[in-house]
Amino acid sequence: MHDVLIVGAGPAGLSAALALRQAGAGVTVLEQHPSPPPRVCGAFINPEGASHLEALGLMDRLSDVGAVPVTEARVTWPNGGDAVVPLVRGNRAGLAVPRPTLERVMADAVAAAGGTVRWGARVRDAARSGNDWSVELVSGVTRRTLSAPWLVVADGRFSSLSGRHVLRSRAGWFGWNVSYVGVGQPPGALSLHFCRDGYVGLLTFGDGVTNVCGLARFGLSGPIRWEEVLASALREQKGLAHLMRSATRVDAFRGVGPLPFSRAMWEGSGPLLAGDAAAVGDPYMGEGISRALGTGPALSAALAGGGPGAPSDAFVSRYNRLWRDRYHPRLWLGTAARWMFSRPRLAVPLLGHVVNRPFLLRVILSIAHGRRR
Ligand SMILES: Cc1cc2nc3c(=O)[nH]c(=O)nc-3n(C[C@H](O)[C@H](O)[C@H](O)COP(=O)(O)OP(=O)(O)OC[C@H]3O[C@@H](n4cnc5c(N)ncnc54)[C@H](O)[C@@H]3O)c2cc1C
């Protein structure tokens, strides 16, 4: 029996599944991919995200599979300046773990708790029918309809089920990533290299593989060649070129965009929205995964000790309010940062100014990565 259907086995959907299962609900997660896929993502989990993983009971398991703490970020900018930004909040550091590993650990935990994750099940449509949600899914050549009183939509940044309309254009901000070995930084190191038209971040995992991930702005001109985007960043950024001088690429470039950024939750009278389906923040805020992982703890807080039952209007507005209070200021900060980084002449001196002023940096980090717990 399904109490809750969850669309998407990213960190938002799996976090929701774990928390609701722990509250006693029958949960089924529907995911279109056959297994946790590689993603276009920097894969840095900020300290707040690590505290959500702790609340979900996953930290030991993640350490067992090689997740390593990230305590600081080295930031460099094109004029040769650099600074170290501390990332530890209270006694908690950030975390470096490849996305497929994170999602495999979470999906296994959902299954171990008695929930179901259906891989290779693409949801085509969802609609209210009486008190239930009815979901139409395609799995191979089979079509099925499932229904349940709860529907959590966690289908990511281009959500087709949240009810919002994502404008597809060819111009805007694009994300990309690729894996290298032999990058000159140790496991758990995070470095962020700002260029004229975006940035490149390097995060080294426990096994020595480095995720090289960038954000770049493009107009309406022809196809984007990610190799050339990285090559141009290497020419522009001495700090980045130095770290990558002996590195070897070990997988293919992946790219996505234009990214449909938002400053607020996309709210409607529809299902519960989670993660990027609720709002797409700026990647260099380093909190998208954390926001997604926060879904389960936010649902638990909105349940306020009661069992899952059928979600009432009061429950939905409690969840939405919690979400807005926690994330809206940061979504705005991300928009302001993106505006600034599209103006390198302003951004470069301002960034230097901020990272050299510990008090200002602490204030900005406390908005960006949540209050200390
Ligand atoms: C370039 C870039 C770098 C980033 N770097 C970082 C970073 O370093 N740290 C950080 O915290 N955040 C980062 N982010 C943001 C982060 O990747 C997202 O915020 C996070 O993945 C959101 O998780 P989610 O679970 O909401 O969505 P997703 O991870 O996108 O998961 C959604 C899932 O839903 C599935 N799905 C979609 N439609 C359907 C359907 N119809 N039926 C079934 N399944 C469906 C998808 O296959 C997917 O598995 C970055 C983003 C970009 C673009």
The ligand as a MOL file (V3000), in Angstrom:
LIG
                    3D

  0  0  0     0  0            999 V3000
M  V30 BEGIN CTAB
M  V30 COUNTS 53 58 0 0 0
M  V30 BEGIN ATOM
M  V30 1 C 26.9310 23.0740 -12.3480 0
M  V30 2 C 26.2640 22.7610 -11.0480 0
M  V30 3 C 27.0270 22.5610 -9.9100 0
M  V30 4 C 26.4200 22.2980 -8.6970 0
M  V30 5 N 27.2160 22.0990 -7.6030 0
M  V30 6 C 26.6550 21.9080 -6.4130 0
M  V30 7 C 27.4790 21.6850 -5.2590 0
M  V30 8 O 28.7010 21.5930 -5.3350 0
M  V30 9 N 26.8590 21.5760 -4.0470 0
M  V30 10 C 25.5070 21.6520 -3.9350 0
M  V30 11 O 25.0130 21.5750 -2.8050 0
M  V30 12 N 24.7070 21.7950 -5.0030 0
M  V30 13 C 25.2470 21.9200 -6.2400 0
M  V30 14 N 24.4500 22.0420 -7.3400 0
M  V30 15 C 22.9940 21.9530 -7.1750 0
M  V30 16 C 22.5480 20.4810 -7.0040 0
M  V30 17 O 23.0500 19.7030 -8.0640 0
M  V30 18 C 21.0100 20.3840 -6.9900 0
M  V30 19 O 20.4970 21.4160 -6.1880 0
M  V30 20 C 20.5470 19.0210 -6.4570 0
M  V30 21 O 20.9320 17.9960 -7.3100 0
M  V30 22 C 19.0260 19.0070 -6.3250 0
M  V30 23 O 18.6210 17.7190 -5.9010 0
M  V30 24 P 17.1560 17.2090 -6.2760 0
M  V30 25 O 16.9830 15.8960 -5.5900 0
M  V30 26 O 16.1660 18.2740 -6.0710 0
M  V30 27 O 17.1920 17.0040 -7.8730 0
M  V30 28 P 18.0540 16.0130 -8.7600 0
M  V30 29 O 19.3230 15.6810 -8.1160 0
M  V30 30 O 18.0840 16.6360 -10.1200 0
M  V30 31 O 17.1630 14.6960 -8.8210 0
M  V30 32 C 15.9310 14.6830 -9.4890 0
M  V30 33 C 15.6470 13.2400 -9.9170 0
M  V30 34 O 14.3460 13.1710 -10.4800 0
M  V30 35 C 14.3740 12.2800 -11.5920 0
M  V30 36 N 13.2560 12.5790 -12.4810 0
M  V30 37 C 13.0400 13.7340 -13.1700 0
M  V30 38 N 11.8700 13.6460 -13.8420 0
M  V30 39 C 11.3390 12.4180 -13.5730 0
M  V30 40 C 10.1640 11.7570 -13.9910 0
M  V30 41 N 9.2630 12.3510 -14.7850 0
M  V30 42 N 9.9410 10.5050 -13.5210 0
M  V30 43 C 10.8460 9.8940 -12.6810 0
M  V30 44 N 11.9890 10.4870 -12.2790 0
M  V30 45 C 12.2280 11.7440 -12.7040 0
M  V30 46 C 15.7310 12.5850 -12.2370 0
M  V30 47 O 16.1620 11.5370 -13.0760 0
M  V30 48 C 16.6150 12.7560 -11.0030 0
M  V30 49 O 17.1810 11.5300 -10.6070 0
M  V30 50 C 25.0120 22.2520 -8.5890 0
M  V30 51 C 24.2310 22.4400 -9.7270 0
M  V30 52 C 24.8490 22.6770 -10.9560 0
M  V30 53 C 24.0050 22.8760 -12.1720 0
M  V30 END ATOM
M  V30 BEGIN BOND
M  V30 1 1 1 2
M  V30 2 1 2 3
M  V30 3 2 2 52
M  V30 4 2 3 4
M  V30 5 1 4 5
M  V30 6 1 4 50
M  V30 7 2 5 6
M  V30 8 1 6 7
M  V30 9 1 6 13
M  V30 10 2 7 8
M  V30 11 1 7 9
M  V30 12 1 9 10
M  V30 13 2 10 11
M  V30 14 1 10 12
M  V30 15 2 12 13
M  V30 16 1 13 14
M  V30 17 1 14 15
M  V30 18 1 14 50
M  V30 19 1 15 16
M  V30 20 1 16 17
M  V30 21 1 16 18
M  V30 22 1 18 19
M  V30 23 1 18 20
M  V30 24 1 20 21
M  V30 25 1 20 22
M  V30 26 1 22 23
M  V30 27 1 23 24
M  V30 28 2 24 25
M  V30 29 1 24 26
M  V30 30 1 24 27
M  V30 31 1 27 28
M  V30 32 2 28 29
M  V30 33 1 28 30
M  V30 34 1 28 31
M  V30 35 1 31 32
M  V30 36 1 32 33
M  V30 37 1 33 34
M  V30 38 1 33 48
M  V30 39 1 34 35
M  V30 40 1 35 36
M  V30 41 1 35 46
M  V30 42 1 36 37
M  V30 43 1 36 45
M  V30 44 2 37 38
M  V30 45 1 38 39
M  V30 46 1 39 40
M  V30 47 2 39 45
M  V30 48 1 40 41
M  V30 49 2 40 42
M  V30 50 1 42 43
M  V30 51 2 43 44
M  V30 52 1 44 45
M  V30 53 1 46 47
M  V30 54 1 46 48
M  V30 55 1 48 49
M  V30 56 2 50 51
M  V30 57 1 51 52
M  V30 58 1 52 53
M  V30 END BOND
M  V30 END CTAB
M  END
